[in-house]
Amino acid sequence: MGHNGENPGLTGLTDKGLLRVREVFADNLDEEFRLIRDAVENFPFVAMDTEFPGVVARPLGNFKSSREYHYTALKMNVDMLKLIQLGLTLTDAAGNLPRFNGELCVWQFNFRGFSLADDVYAQDSIELLKQSGIDFQQNEKRGIDVQRFGELLMTSGIVLNEDIKWITFHSGYDFGYLLKILTCQPVPTNEAEFFELLNIYFPVIFDIKYLMRFCENLHGGLNKLAEMLEVQRIGPQHQAGSDSLLTSFTFIKLANKFFQGVTGAERHCGILYGLGLDTHTSAASNDNNYSSKGYIQSS
């Protein structure tokens, strides 16, 4: 199955065999979605990561809560910026990956539309993406049109499906970009409306960053957590395919170690770190200092 067995994506060795990050561009988008549609019934856990041009705008003014500030910032930035890359890793409940042409696989979707010459971005974020190996020129030439991606995502079987469990890490922005693509609309102004849409398109979501609240002595970002849980990374940091794979493996390890498996973690699903029903106000105060004029980013 696949492009005559040939996909130029990065490969790495796992204890279960060769793994390939399947690179997806406009010319193989339909074929790769066919593989995903074939796989999703047996591999209903979907780990997701995105790469985008950073955070360029911060709201000013007074906010009733840290959550209101964070949601306002999310909307401002997602509405203004463009998605660069999306990684998807499908597994079963035990963490097994689908196999095509004898290779374990994950997917990395590369989008066109973002231009270093014309679009706004955070310089430090783009530098990290360049260092990780993202080829912006190639994306402009061969990248996927987000509207076409949205159409195929709608019929892929992985959205609008209560049997699919989405696995993420600190994923408010990730889902903001996906909702923007799926609805062809700006992100809702109202946070409650955002979560209504989210629950329709992605009925079951685990945000690992939120789950960490219930685990003693766990803190930091995805890489630090993976190191603490002794999860092996395959591929470079700040590439969405590799990051989605690390998210997937880390979730399985976390669920088994702290929640007696995925079923035990389900009581915490549907909540995104720092937004909505995450009532821990420290979600914002860890990252920002409150002032009467809003939030000032700490250095």
N, C-alpha and C positions, 0 to 999 in steps of 0.2 A: 504494500500500500504506500501511497505518497508519491513523490516526484521520482518515479523509477528508482526508488530507494535512495535518492541522492538529495541531501539537504546540507547546506554548507555550515550549519550551526556547530557551535562548540560541543565537544564531547568530553566526557569524563568517566572514570571507572567507579562503580559502586560495588558493594558486596553482592549485588544481584545482577551484575553485568554492566555492559556499556550503556551510558546514558547520553542522549543527544538533546541539546536545546535547539528545537526546530525554529529556524528563523523564518518569519512570515512577512512577506511584502505583498504589494498589490497583485503580482503575477501568480502567486500561489495561495492567495487568501481563501478562495472558494474550496480548493482541495483540502487545505488544512482544517477548515471548519467541518468538512465532511468527516475527517478523522475524529474530530472532537464529538460530533453527533454520534458517531459509531461507538465512542468510548464511554460516553457520559452515563449510560445506564449501569455499567459495572464499576464505574469510578466516580461516585457522586460527591466526593469531597473536592472542592475547587479552591485552591490557594491562589491568591491574586496579589500582584504588586504593580505599581505604575511608576514611571519616571516622567516628571514634568518640570517646567523651567523654574522651580523654586517658589518662594513667596516674595512678592514684590510690593505688596500694599498692606498697610496696617491701619485699621480703623482708628479714628480719633473721636473723642466725645465721651459721655458718661454711659455706662452699661449697667443694667440691673444685676447682671451676674457674669461670672467668668465665662460661662457657657454661651451667653448672648454675644460676648466679644468674640469668642472663638468661631462661632457660626458666622458672624458678620464678616470676619476675616476670610473664612473659607469661601463664602459666596463671592466676595470681591475678587479674590485671586482666581478661582476656578472660572468665573465668567470672563475674566480678562485674558487668561493664558490658554495654551494649547497642549494637549497630551503628546508626549514624545514616544513613549514605549509602554506596552502592557505585557506582563508575564502571567501565564496561567499554568498551574500544575494540578493535574487531576490524579486522585488516588482513591483507593478503597479505604475502608475503616482501619485496615491494618497498615496503611501507608504504602501499599504496592502501587506502582506506576503502570500505565498502559504501555504496551510494547508493539511497535510497528517495525517490520523488516528486521526483527530480532533485537531491536534497540529500545531501551526504555526512553520515554520522551516527555519533554515539557515544551511549552510553546512561548515564543517571544514575538510579539506583534510590533512592527516598526511603522510609525505613522508619518505621513507627509503633512505639510501645512504649517509646521513651525519653521521659521526662518531666522537664523542668527543675524541676518542683515536687517530684517524688517520688524521683528517681534521683540516685545519687552521680555526680559528674563532677569533672574538673579545671577550675577556673575559667578559666585562661588558654586552654585548648583551646576551651572553649565560646565565649569572647569572639572568638577567631579565626574560628570557624565563623559566628558572628553577623555579623561584619564582612564575611565573604565572601558573605553573602546567603542563608544557609540559614534557612528559615522553620520554626522548631520547632513553632509552632501549627498550621501547615498540615500538617506531617508527622503530628502527633497526630490530626488530623481525616481526612486523605486517605491517609496513609502505608500502605505494604505490610506485611502480616503476615509475619514472618520465616519462619514454618513453611510458609506457602503458597509463599513465594519459594524455600525449600529444595526443595519438591516439584517446582517447575518447573525449577529449576536441575539437578536430578538427571536430568531427561529432555530437557535442552536440547541435548545433544550437545557441550557444552564441558567437562564433567567426565567422568571415567572414560573418557578418550579419548586414546590415545597419539599421535594425529595433531595434537592441540592443543598449542600452545606458549604457556605463560603468561609474560607479561612484567611484572615488578614492580620496585619499588625499596624495599629494606630492609623486607621484607614478612612477617616472622615474625608480627606481630600481625594483619595482613590475613588471612593464611591461618588463623590461630587462630580468628578470627571466622567464616570460611567453613566450617571443619571443625565448629565448634560448631553452625552452622545445618544443615549437611548430615547430621550424625550425630544431631542432637537430644540431644546429650550434652555434659557438660563436656569441656574439653580434657583429653587424657590426662595422667595424673600423670607418666608416664615419657616423657622426650624421644624415646627410640628408638621408642616406640609412636606418638608424634605423627608422626614421619617415615614410619613404615609406612603410616599412614592417608593422609598427604600424598601419598605415592607412588602410592597407589591412585586417589585422586580427581584428583590433578594430576600425572600421570606426568612431564611435561616442564615445568620451571620455570627461568626465568632471573631472577636477582636482580641488577639493575644495580649495586647497592651492592657486591655481592661481585665482580662483573666488574671494577669500578674498581680492585681490588687489582692487576690485571694490566696496568694502563695507567699509564704514567709521568705524574706531575704532575697526576693527577685526584683531587680530594678534595671534601668538602662534601656538601650535600644535593642533591635533584633540581633545584631551581631554579638553583643555582650551576652544576651540571653542564650543564644545558640552555643557560645563557648562554655557558659556555666552548665548547660545540659549536655555538653559534649556531642553536639550535632555537627557533622562534617559539611562544610560548604563546598559546592562544586560550581566553579565559574566565578567571575569577578563580582565584587560588591558594586552596587549602583548599576547593574543591568537587571532588567525586570524579570527575565526568565530565571536567572540564578537566584534572585531574591525571593521569587515566588516558591521556588523549590526549597530554599532554606526555611521559609515561612511554614510550608507544609510539614517538613520533617520536624521542625521545632514544636509545632502544635501537637503532633502525635506524642512526642516525648513528654511535653508539658502535661497533656491530658492524662497520660498513663501514670506519671509520677505524682501529680498533685490532685487529680480528680477521679481516680479509679477508672480512667478511660473516658472516651468521648461522651458517653451517656451522662457521666457525672458532671461534665462541663456544660451540659445543655441548659442548666438552670441559669446560666449567665449569658446565654446567646441573645442576639438582637440589640446589644448595647455597644455603642462606639465610644471609645476612650475620649473623655472630655466633652462629650456632646449629649444632648437629649436626656435620657434617664440615668446617665452617669452623674450621680448627685455629689460625688466627692469633689469638693471645690478645689482641692489641691491639684486637680487636673490642669488648671490654668496657673495656679500660683507657683507651681514648680518651674514654669517657663517664663513667667512675666511678673513684673511688679505693678501692682495696682496704683493708679493715681486718680485724682478727681477728674482728670482730663482723659481717662481711659487707661490704656496699657502702654507702658514704655518697654520696648524689648531690652532685656538685660543682656549684657555682653558676655 
